[in-house]
Amino acid sequence: MLFAADAAGGLLAGVVGGGEWEDMAEIIPIGHTRCRFGGGRTYLVCPGPGDGTNCGRRVTKLQLLGRYFLCRHCNALAYASQYEQPWQRALRRANKLKQRLGIDVGSAEPFPDKPKGMWVRTYACLLDEILRAEILANEAQTNRFKRLSAQLENDLE
C-alpha cells in the first residue's frame, strides 16, 4: 500500500489486492476543522457511494474491503458488540470494570482494597456498576437456561 499527498488536498492511495499486485490510484479528500478551544482536527472524507451520490462522511479511519477505501457505513461493517446478546455485553462490561480495579477477569476472588489515589466515591461507584452488570448477566443466563430446559422437556415429550 502506498500513500502520497495530492496537490488538490487529497490523499493518493496505491492499493495491492488479493494475491496479485494491482496498481490503482484513488484520491481520498482530506478535510480540516477548527476545534472549539484552539487547534484543529484532520479527517478523511469517504469517497464511497451512498444513495447514488458520494458518501461524504467525515471519518478518521477508512477500511479497505475489496478494491476501495470506504467508511464502515459504505462497507456495511458492524461492530462485534452489535452481535452480542445483552448478557454478553453486561458480562464484558463487568470484566472491563474489574480490570480497572486490577481483578482477574471472570474470577470469583474478593474485591481488593481501594487503589491508592482513587476517590472513595469513585471506588464505590465502580463496585456498584460491577455488581449491577453481573446481576444483569446472571439473570439473563438464568432465563436462557430456563428456556433451554423447557425446550428440552418439550422435545422429550
Backbone as CSV, one residue per row, in Angstrom:
resi,resn,N_x,N_y,N_z,CA_x,CA_y,CA_z,C_x,C_y,C_z
1,MET,0.844,-1.162,0.000,0.000,0.000,0.000,0.896,1.234,0.000
2,LEU,0.590,2.180,-0.813,1.406,3.366,-0.967,0.527,4.598,-0.837
3,PHE,0.968,5.552,-0.033,0.220,6.785,0.141,1.075,7.960,-0.301
4,ALA,0.453,8.935,-0.922,1.147,10.159,-1.318,0.159,11.311,-1.266
5,ALA,0.663,12.502,-0.968,-0.204,13.677,-0.912,-0.526,14.138,-2.329
6,ASP,-1.744,14.622,-2.496,-2.209,15.114,-3.791,-2.193,16.639,-3.755
7,ALA,-1.967,17.258,-4.895,-1.923,18.722,-4.969,-3.272,19.344,-4.639
8,ALA,-4.360,18.608,-4.841,-5.703,19.144,-4.601,-6.120,18.996,-3.137
9,GLY,-5.190,18.620,-2.252,-5.524,18.495,-0.836,-6.112,17.146,-0.505
10,GLY,-5.818,16.139,-1.298,-6.330,14.803,-1.036,-5.201,13.834,-0.772
11,LEU,-5.550,12.599,-0.604,-4.593,11.538,-0.362,-4.671,10.576,-1.522
12,LEU,-3.537,10.259,-2.105,-3.484,9.342,-3.233,-3.057,7.991,-2.688
13,ALA,-3.875,6.963,-2.902,-3.592,5.646,-2.350,-3.361,4.653,-3.467
14,GLY,-2.261,3.921,-3.376,-1.995,2.819,-4.296,-2.322,1.532,-3.577
15,VAL,-3.122,0.673,-4.158,-3.656,-0.497,-3.466,-3.116,-1.779,-4.070
16,VAL,-2.827,-2.732,-3.197,-2.462,-4.079,-3.610,-3.589,-4.982,-3.128
17,GLY,-4.241,-5.702,-4.021,-5.375,-6.522,-3.622,-5.173,-7.979,-3.972
18,GLY,-5.784,-8.865,-3.176,-5.752,-10.290,-3.463,-4.349,-10.845,-3.479
19,GLY,-4.084,-11.798,-4.372,-2.786,-12.415,-4.482,-1.903,-11.730,-5.501
20,GLU,-2.489,-10.970,-6.405,-1.717,-10.315,-7.447,-1.602,-8.825,-7.158
21,TRP,-0.497,-8.250,-7.613,-0.282,-6.821,-7.469,-1.098,-6.086,-8.506
22,GLU,-1.731,-5.076,-8.064,-2.515,-4.261,-8.987,-2.311,-2.802,-8.623
23,ASP,-1.773,-2.052,-9.540,-1.587,-0.629,-9.292,-2.915,0.072,-9.471
24,MET,-3.227,0.922,-8.516,-4.512,1.583,-8.541,-4.361,2.920,-7.834
25,ALA,-4.975,3.926,-8.331,-4.905,5.237,-7.696,-6.313,5.657,-7.287
26,GLU,-6.435,6.050,-6.033,-7.719,6.513,-5.524,-7.464,7.797,-4.756
27,ILE,-8.169,8.831,-5.101,-7.995,10.106,-4.410,-9.006,10.180,-3.277
28,ILE,-8.466,10.357,-2.076,-9.309,10.443,-0.882,-9.187,11.865,-0.350
29,PRO,-10.267,12.635,-0.363,-10.202,14.018,0.126,-9.902,14.074,1.625
30,ILE,-9.142,15.072,2.008,-8.820,15.305,3.416,-9.488,16.599,3.830
31,GLY,-10.147,16.587,4.965,-10.815,17.786,5.465,-10.189,18.253,6.769
32,HIS,-10.372,19.511,7.071,-9.837,20.108,8.296,-10.956,20.907,8.954
33,THR,-11.019,20.821,10.256,-11.945,21.670,11.013,-11.197,22.280,12.183
34,ARG,-11.660,23.413,12.630,-11.092,24.032,13.814,-11.799,23.489,15.040
35,CYS,-11.039,23.294,16.081,-11.627,22.864,17.351,-12.084,24.089,18.127
36,ARG,-13.016,23.894,19.001,-13.646,24.998,19.711,-12.666,25.811,20.555
37,PHE,-11.729,25.126,21.225,-10.801,25.831,22.108,-9.392,25.891,21.527
38,GLY,-9.293,25.954,20.214,-8.000,26.078,19.557,-7.556,24.774,18.918
39,GLY,-6.625,24.884,18.025,-6.126,23.709,17.334,-7.028,23.337,16.176
40,GLY,-6.822,22.165,15.666,-7.626,21.715,14.539,-7.693,20.208,14.492
41,ARG,-8.553,19.699,13.671,-8.727,18.263,13.513,-8.735,17.938,12.033
42,THR,-7.984,16.901,11.678,-7.916,16.450,10.297,-8.715,15.164,10.172
43,TYR,-9.448,15.027,9.110,-10.248,13.826,8.896,-10.237,13.476,7.415
44,LEU,-10.659,12.253,7.108,-10.781,11.796,5.727,-12.242,11.879,5.317
45,VAL,-12.489,12.194,4.070,-13.856,12.243,3.551,-14.066,10.966,2.743
46,CYS,-15.079,10.181,3.113,-15.343,8.908,2.434,-15.734,9.164,0.979
47,PRO,-15.020,8.538,0.046,-15.333,8.733,-1.363,-16.403,7.780,-1.888
48,GLY,-16.914,6.922,-1.016,-17.818,5.860,-1.453,-19.201,6.319,-1.835
49,PRO,-19.895,5.465,-2.569,-21.265,5.780,-2.969,-22.227,5.579,-1.813
50,GLY,-23.116,6.499,-1.674,-24.169,6.402,-0.677,-25.425,7.019,-1.257
51,ASP,-26.466,6.263,-1.494,-27.722,6.730,-2.090,-27.490,7.299,-3.496
52,GLY,-26.583,6.709,-4.243,-26.353,7.142,-5.611,-25.422,8.329,-5.753
53,THR,-24.996,8.913,-4.637,-24.057,10.025,-4.685,-22.848,9.663,-3.833
54,ASN,-21.880,10.554,-3.775,-20.741,10.310,-2.900,-21.187,10.347,-1.454
55,CYS,-20.604,9.480,-0.640,-20.994,9.380,0.766,-20.668,10.686,1.498
56,GLY,-19.421,11.092,1.462,-19.028,12.364,2.055,-18.932,12.381,3.562
57,ARG,-19.000,11.221,4.229,-18.880,11.197,5.692,-17.457,11.582,6.091
58,ARG,-17.344,12.339,7.178,-16.028,12.678,7.718,-15.667,11.606,8.728
59,VAL,-14.592,10.893,8.474,-14.182,9.792,9.347,-12.684,9.881,9.606
60,THR,-12.246,9.194,10.666,-10.822,9.141,10.964,-10.186,7.882,10.398
61,LYS,-10.989,6.883,10.071,-10.469,5.639,9.518,-11.293,5.223,8.312
62,LEU,-10.616,4.732,7.308,-11.276,4.126,6.152,-10.825,2.675,6.074
63,GLN,-11.751,1.766,5.804,-11.433,0.352,5.716,-11.292,-0.065,4.259
64,LEU,-10.327,-0.934,4.009,-10.131,-1.475,2.673,-10.870,-2.801,2.595
65,LEU,-11.924,-2.834,1.815,-12.694,-4.045,1.610,-12.870,-4.187,0.106
66,GLY,-12.227,-5.188,-0.460,-12.252,-5.314,-1.907,-11.200,-4.418,-2.521
67,ARG,-11.629,-3.460,-3.332,-10.679,-2.606,-4.053,-10.617,-1.175,-3.548
68,TYR,-11.558,-0.751,-2.729,-11.641,0.667,-2.392,-11.604,0.902,-0.891
69,PHE,-11.078,2.065,-0.511,-11.124,2.517,0.872,-12.456,3.223,1.083
70,LEU,-13.259,2.700,2.009,-14.575,3.275,2.294,-14.798,3.312,3.801
71,CYS,-15.784,4.088,4.232,-16.124,4.141,5.654,-16.876,2.870,6.048
72,ARG,-17.093,2.690,7.339,-17.784,1.491,7.849,-19.196,1.397,7.279
73,HIS,-19.852,2.537,7.122,-21.225,2.538,6.626,-21.287,2.053,5.177
74,CYS,-20.413,2.570,4.330,-20.410,2.169,2.916,-19.990,0.713,2.734
75,ASN,-19.108,0.226,3.622,-18.683,-1.175,3.559,-19.673,-2.099,4.267
76,ALA,-20.707,-1.542,4.889,-21.712,-2.303,5.642,-21.057,-3.169,6.714
77,LEU,-20.115,-2.576,7.453,-19.434,-3.284,8.531,-20.119,-2.980,9.854
78,ALA,-20.208,-3.977,10.696,-20.805,-3.804,12.016,-19.743,-4.076,13.074
79,TYR,-19.937,-3.529,14.252,-19.039,-3.800,15.370,-19.393,-5.160,15.958
80,ALA,-18.403,-5.834,16.526,-18.619,-7.161,17.104,-19.659,-7.118,18.223
81,SER,-19.690,-6.021,18.971,-20.630,-5.926,20.091,-22.086,-5.863,19.623
82,GLN,-22.318,-5.526,18.352,-23.686,-5.473,17.848,-24.280,-6.866,17.674
83,TYR,-23.426,-7.885,17.665,-23.906,-9.262,17.533,-23.987,-9.972,18.872
84,GLU,-23.606,-9.295,19.949,-23.631,-9.904,21.271,-25.031,-9.847,21.862
85,GLN,-25.318,-10.841,22.688,-26.559,-10.845,23.455,-26.412,-9.857,24.615
86,PRO,-27.521,-9.377,25.172,-27.422,-8.418,26.282,-26.616,-8.950,27.473
87,TRP,-26.734,-10.234,27.783,-25.987,-10.783,28.913,-24.490,-10.815,28.603
88,GLN,-24.125,-10.992,27.336,-22.710,-10.989,26.966,-22.128,-9.580,27.088
89,ARG,-22.916,-8.574,26.692,-22.460,-7.195,26.839,-22.285,-6.836,28.309
90,ALA,-23.243,-7.266,29.159,-23.157,-6.979,30.590,-21.932,-7.656,31.205
91,LEU,-21.671,-8.886,30.804,-20.515,-9.610,31.329,-19.212,-8.953,30.871
92,ARG,-19.167,-8.513,29.620,-17.976,-7.820,29.118,-17.748,-6.525,29.886
93,ARG,-18.839,-5.807,30.160,-18.736,-4.551,30.922,-18.221,-4.816,32.335
94,ALA,-18.741,-5.851,33.002,-18.286,-6.184,34.349,-16.805,-6.556,34.337
95,ASN,-16.377,-7.327,33.349,-14.968,-7.716,33.261,-14.062,-6.520,33.005
96,LYS,-14.541,-5.576,32.192,-13.770,-4.370,31.910,-13.597,-3.535,33.185
97,LEU,-14.662,-3.428,33.975,-14.580,-2.678,35.230,-13.679,-3.387,36.234
98,LYS,-13.719,-4.724,36.242,-12.844,-5.483,37.135,-11.386,-5.258,36.779
99,GLN,-11.085,-5.212,35.482,-9.710,-4.950,35.061,-9.249,-3.576,35.530
100,ARG,-10.154,-2.630,35.555,-9.816,-1.282,36.009,-9.403,-1.282,37.481
101,LEU,-9.962,-2.234,38.256,-9.597,-2.355,39.664,-8.462,-3.352,39.887
102,GLY,-7.981,-3.981,38.820,-6.872,-4.920,38.947,-7.297,-6.326,39.326
103,ILE,-8.561,-6.675,39.082,-9.075,-8.013,39.396,-9.008,-8.856,38.136
104,ASP,-8.668,-10.146,38.292,-8.653,-11.036,37.140,-10.051,-11.149,36.546
105,VAL,-10.111,-11.228,35.224,-11.381,-11.305,34.507,-12.049,-12.646,34.787
106,GLY,-13.318,-12.609,35.151,-14.108,-13.813,35.350,-13.806,-14.555,36.632
107,SER,-12.923,-14.040,37.466,-12.593,-14.759,38.698,-13.571,-14.389,39.801
108,ALA,-13.666,-15.263,40.770,-14.591,-15.046,41.882,-13.839,-14.611,43.130
109,GLU,-12.667,-14.017,42.953,-11.901,-13.577,44.111,-12.537,-12.324,44.699
110,PRO,-12.300,-12.082,45.984,-12.918,-10.904,46.614,-12.352,-9.613,46.028
111,PHE,-13.130,-8.555,46.174,-12.696,-7.264,45.661,-11.515,-6.754,46.486
112,PRO,-10.528,-6.159,45.827,-9.374,-5.635,46.568,-9.727,-4.336,47.286
113,ASP,-8.797,-3.903,48.114,-8.978,-2.610,48.764,-8.929,-1.518,47.712
114,LYS,-9.415,-0.368,48.091,-9.425,0.771,47.179,-7.994,1.089,46.745
115,PRO,-7.789,1.230,45.417,-6.447,1.586,44.951,-6.023,2.958,45.467
116,LYS,-4.732,3.086,45.719,-4.207,4.351,46.213,-4.438,5.442,45.171
117,GLY,-4.930,6.571,45.602,-5.164,7.694,44.709,-6.573,7.742,44.145
118,MET,-7.351,6.671,44.312,-8.729,6.668,43.799,-9.657,7.191,44.888
119,TRP,-10.582,8.019,44.500,-11.553,8.548,45.447,-12.455,7.418,45.947
120,VAL,-12.894,7.532,47.197,-13.775,6.532,47.795,-15.081,6.457,47.009
121,ARG,-15.602,7.603,46.615,-16.848,7.647,45.861,-16.691,6.952,44.503
122,THR,-15.556,7.164,43.827,-15.299,6.501,42.545,-15.219,5.002,42.725
123,TYR,-14.509,4.565,43.772,-14.375,3.129,44.052,-15.747,2.505,44.333
124,ALA,-16.568,3.207,45.115,-17.903,2.692,45.436,-18.771,2.606,44.181
125,CYS,-18.675,3.599,43.299,-19.447,3.583,42.056,-19.009,2.437,41.154
126,LEU,-17.696,2.180,41.075,-17.199,1.066,40.268,-17.706,-0.267,40.794
127,LEU,-17.648,-0.448,42.118,-18.151,-1.699,42.711,-19.639,-1.870,42.438
128,ASP,-20.386,-0.773,42.530,-21.824,-0.826,42.270,-22.112,-1.186,40.811
129,GLU,-21.351,-0.594,39.884,-21.540,-0.910,38.457,-21.196,-2.367,38.159
130,ILE,-20.116,-2.865,38.779,-19.742,-4.275,38.587,-20.856,-5.177,39.076
131,LEU,-21.382,-4.877,40.259,-22.455,-5.690,40.838,-23.693,-5.680,39.947
132,ARG,-24.092,-4.495,39.463,-25.273,-4.408,38.600,-25.078,-5.160,37.289
133,ALA,-23.894,-5.032,36.690,-23.619,-5.719,35.434,-23.619,-7.238,35.624
134,GLU,-23.033,-7.716,36.721,-23.015,-9.156,36.972,-24.409,-9.694,37.272
135,ILE,-25.216,-8.928,37.990,-26.593,-9.354,38.264,-27.373,-9.449,36.963
136,LEU,-27.235,-8.455,36.096,-27.920,-8.469,34.809,-27.486,-9.672,33.973
137,ALA,-26.183,-9.937,33.933,-25.671,-11.078,33.168,-26.173,-12.395,33.751
138,ASN,-26.178,-12.522,35.072,-26.644,-13.762,35.711,-28.128,-13.988,35.490
139,GLU,-28.930,-12.923,35.582,-30.373,-13.064,35.341,-30.645,-13.482,33.899
140,ALA,-29.938,-12.888,32.966,-30.134,-13.239,31.562,-29.700,-14.672,31.289
141,GLN,-28.611,-15.118,31.899,-28.170,-16.506,31.726,-29.151,-17.475,32.363
142,THR,-29.688,-17.109,33.512,-30.684,-17.960,34.168,-31.924,-18.101,33.291
143,ASN,-32.399,-17.002,32.728,-33.561,-17.068,31.829,-33.259,-17.908,30.597
144,ARG,-32.047,-17.805,30.099,-31.659,-18.603,28.930,-31.664,-20.094,29.270
145,PHE,-31.121,-20.447,30.446,-31.121,-21.853,30.860,-32.534,-22.373,31.085
146,LYS,-33.420,-21.522,31.609,-34.817,-21.930,31.802,-35.481,-22.211,30.458
147,ARG,-35.231,-21.340,29.474,-35.805,-21.572,28.146,-35.267,-22.847,27.522
148,LEU,-33.976,-23.095,27.676,-33.379,-24.309,27.124,-33.925,-25.565,27.795
149,SER,-34.085,-25.528,29.128,-34.616,-26.703,29.833,-36.081,-26.942,29.451
150,ALA,-36.861,-25.868,29.283,-38.246,-26.026,28.857,-38.297,-26.602,27.453
151,GLN,-37.416,-26.166,26.594,-37.366,-26.708,25.232,-36.981,-28.173,25.232
152,LEU,-36.052,-28.560,26.094,-35.652,-29.971,26.194,-36.813,-30.833,26.712
153,GLU,-37.546,-30.305,27.692,-38.697,-31.050,28.215,-39.755,-31.241,27.137
154,ASN,-39.995,-30.209,26.334,-40.965,-30.312,25.246,-40.502,-31.302,24.185
155,ASP,-39.193,-31.326,23.918,-38.670,-32.254,22.916,-38.738,-33.703,23.394
156,LEU,-38.598,-33.915,24.704,-38.635,-35.275,25.244,-40.061,-35.833,25.319
157,GLU,-41.039,-34.969,25.351,-42.434,-35.438,25.449,-42.979,-35.928,24.149
